[in-house]
């Protein structure tokens, strides 16, 4: 692959399952050595995109290349260049962590000594050395995900696909996986990470591409996307719903911005361009107002707010497309 060529490139990718269009003209470019966060709700087409790029599904039309090779015509050249970690751990739970890594090493063509050495190195890299000889069915969710990541790196791929790697993990386990991904990125591995979590994309990605209904609808750094949808927000939660109108007027005046009322959550929200200044003004205005306040805080936009700002509609679950792709993988793997 030429040094200046993108590690991942997709142009006009389309993929349908019956009348459902999972990919609808997907365009994507990922520079070598960077992390792209592919952000979107269930059903946006993220998993289908990963499976096409990883040569597990054939696109109906369009072109894509990974590591400089066409994913359809040169699938056999793409596969040695990539690693893939799906949404669910794929390790053998009856084997130990070490045995899993040695087994996959041998399957990838390493000799007995090479597989042992590679397993030892990866166990250390992912902080699994102490649990190396325990069966994987005794691992926590976070440990299994790290073992999954280790398996995907046995071939030392230049491009790694991570499909929602922290789904279902507790906060501590999620942080450990994030640390592993940061380590991979710092070593020069190109990473395409799919996620439903804005916070995850913010923590890990150099660039974020927002997907909806099978195509990219916005792209940029995490900070630029948040600015595009209104930046930080200051929230005030009131105890009595009858106080919402008064709180909205008070905050709107204090911060000199339009307040939004969320009645179901008993919350008033206003833009906070300067986090500390907005918070200080809000607290001063609320002090002595007589309003009973449950909570005050400044936060980043949520995924729903990003989608609401970009599409005019909330990021509701449209999960049929990627669910259908689960049933199509085996019959459509390129030969």
N, C-alpha and C positions, 0 to 999 in steps of 0.2 A: 504494500500500500504506500503510495507516495506520501511524503511527510506532510504535505499541505492538504491532502485529501481528508474529508470528514471520516470519522470512524463509523458513523451510521448515517445513511441517507435514504430517504423515502420520498417518492414523488407520485402523487395521485393514487395511492393504494386504495383499492376497494375490495370488500369482502362481504358477501351476503349469505344468509341462511334462510332459504325460502324467500319470503317477502320482507324479512328483517335485515336491514343493512347495518352491519357491525362497523365497517370502515367505509367512509364516504368521501374519498379523495384526500387521504391523509398525506400531508407533507411534513417532513421532519428532517432536521440536520443536527448531528451531535459532533462537536469537535473532539478530536483525539485528546485523551487525557483529562476530560472534564466529566462532570456529573450532570445529567439532564433528569429533572424530575417531571414525570408525565402524570399530571394531576387531573383527577376527574372522579365522578361518582361511579358506583356500580353501573355497568351497562354503557359507559361512555365509549368503550372500544379499546381500553388500555391493554387488557390481556390478549385480545385478538391481535393487536399491533405487535406485541412482544412475540407471539407465536409465529406470526409471519416473518418477523425479522430473525427469529431463531431457527427458521427453516422447518417448523413443525406444521405450518399451514401454507397452502398455496394461495396467493391473492388472486382474485378474479381478474384484476387489471392493475396497471401501475407498475412501477419499478422500485426496487430497493437493493441497497448494497450494504454489507457489513465488512469492515476491515478491507475494503476495496473489492470484494467479490459479490457477484449477483446472488441473491438469496434463493433464486429458483434455478438458474442455469449453472451455478457454481456452488450448490449447496454443500457438496463434499469438501470444498475449500473453506467454506464459512465455518463449519462445525468445529474444526480444531482450534479456531480463533476465539470461540465464545464459551462463556459459562452461563448457566441459567439456574436461578433459584425461584421456584414457583410459590404460589400462595400457601401451599401446605408442604410440610416436611416430607421428603421422599426417602429418608434413610431407613434402613432395615432395623426395626426396633428390637429384634432378637439378637442382634450383634452389638458388640461394644463399639464405642466411638472409634477406637483404633482399628478394629476389624472392618468397620464400614469404610474407612479411608483406604486401608490396604486393598480391600476388595475392589473399590472403584479404581484405584491405581492400577491394579492388574487388568481390569476391564479396559482401561485406556491404553494398555500396551506397555506399562512399566514392568521391569523385571522384579523379582522378589525383593532384592536389596533396594532397588529404586523406590518401590512402593512403600517399603518400611521407612525409608529416609524421608520421603515426601509426607507420609502420615505424621511422623514425629514433628516435622517442621510446622505443619498446619495445626496440629494440636497445641503447640506452643503459641502460635500466632493468634489463635482464637481463644486462648485462655481455657483450654479444655484438657490440659495435661493431667491434672489431678483426677479427672473423671474419665481418662482414656480407656481404662479397663472395666468400666461399668457398662452394663447394657443400656442401649439408647432408650428403652422403654422406662428407665428410671430417671431420665433427664427432664429438666424443666422445659417449658415451651421455649424460653430464650436460648437454652443450651442446644436444643434441637435445631433452632434456626441458625445458630452459629456453626453447628456441625454441617448443616445443609450448605452454608456459605463455604465452608472448608472443602466440601466435596466438589463444589462448582469451580474451585480454583486448582484442582489437581493438575490440570493441563496448563496452568499458568496462562489463562486466556488474556488476550489484549482487550476484549470487550466483555462486560458482564451485565446480564439482564437480571434485575431483581423485581419480581412481580409481587407487590404489596408484602414485603418481607416481614413487617411487624404486625400484620393483622392478627388480632386476638391475643397479643402479648400484654402483660402488665407493664406499667411505666418503667420499672427498673430493668426488665428484660429488653424493652424497647431501646432504652439508653445504651445498653451493652451492644445491641445490634448496630445502633448508630455509630458507636465507636469503631466497630469493625469496618463499616462502610467507609468512614473517614480515613481509616488506615489504608484501605484499598485505593481510594482516590489519590491519597498522597503519594502512593507508590507508582502512579502513572496509569493505572487501569482506567479505561473509559467505562463509565457506569450509566446505564439507563434504568432509572428507578421509577416504578409506578406506585402511586399512593393515592389514598383518599384524604390524606391529612395535610393541610396547609403547613402545619408546624413541622412535619417531617420534611417536606420540600424545602422549607425555609432553613432548616438545620443542615441539610446535606447537599442541596443542588446549587450548582453555579448558574444554571438556567432552568426555568420552569416553562413547560408547555401545557396549557390548559386544554383538555379534550372535552368535547360534548358532541354526542350523536355521531361519533365516528370521524371527527375531524378536529384539527387544532383551531381553537377560536381566539387564542391569545398566547403570546410568548414573550419572555423577558426574564430579568432577574427577579427573585422573590420580592425585593423591595419595590421594584418598578411596578409589579402587578398590584401590590397592595396600594400603592399610590394611585394607580389607575382606577381602583374601586373605592377610593376614599380614604386610604391610609388608616391610621389608628382611630379607635373609637373610645369615647368615655361613656361608661354605663353607670346608671343609677337605678337601683332596684328599691321600690317603695313598698311599705308594708300594706298600705291601704290603696286599692285600685282607684278610689275616688280622688287620690292625690296625683294621678298621672298627668292630667292636663296642667295643673299648677307646676309640677316638676318640670314639664317640658318647656313651659314659658320661662321659668326661672333659669334653667340651664341654657336655653337658647339665647337669652339676654346676656348671661354671664360669659359665655364662650363666643358670642357673636356668630352663631351658626344655627342652621336649621336642625331642630330636634326631631327624632323619630320615636314614636310611641309603639312599644310591643306589649299589647294588652295582656296576652296570655301569660307572659313572663313577668308582668308588672314592672317593666323596665323601660327607661327612657335612654336613648342613645344620641350622642352628638359627636361630630368629627373632632379629632384632637391632633391638630398639626404639630403643636408643641406639647408633648405629653405632660411634663411637669407644670407648665403654665396652665393648661386646661384643667388639670386636677386641682391645682391651688385655687383657681377662680371658682370652680364648682363647689369645693368644700366651703369656701368663704360665703358663697351665695346661699348654700344650704344651712349653714350655721345660723340658728335663730329664726329660720323660716317657718318653723312649726311642723314641717313635713317629717314624717317618721320614715327614716331611710334604713333599709336592710343592708345595703352594700353599695360601695362606690369603687370603681376601678377602671383602668385603661387597658385595653386589649387590642390585639391584632384582628383583622377581619377573619371571619370563619369561612370555610369552604362554601357554605350556602350564600354568604354575602358576596364572595367573589363571583359566584355564578349569577347571582341576582344582578350584580352590577354589569356583568359582561353579556348576559343573555336576556335579562328581564324576567327570568323565571328561576325558582329555587332549584337547587341540585337534588332533585328527587331521585329515588332509586329506579333506574331503568335497566335492571340487571339481566334482561332476557338475552341480549346479544352475546355477552361473554359466557353466560351459562350454556348457550347453545354451542359455542365453540368447543366446550369440553367434549361433546359427543362427536365432533367432526375431526378431532386431531388424528386419531388412529388411521382413519381412511384417507387422510390427505397429506400424510408425511411424504415429501418428495423422495423419489427413489433414485 
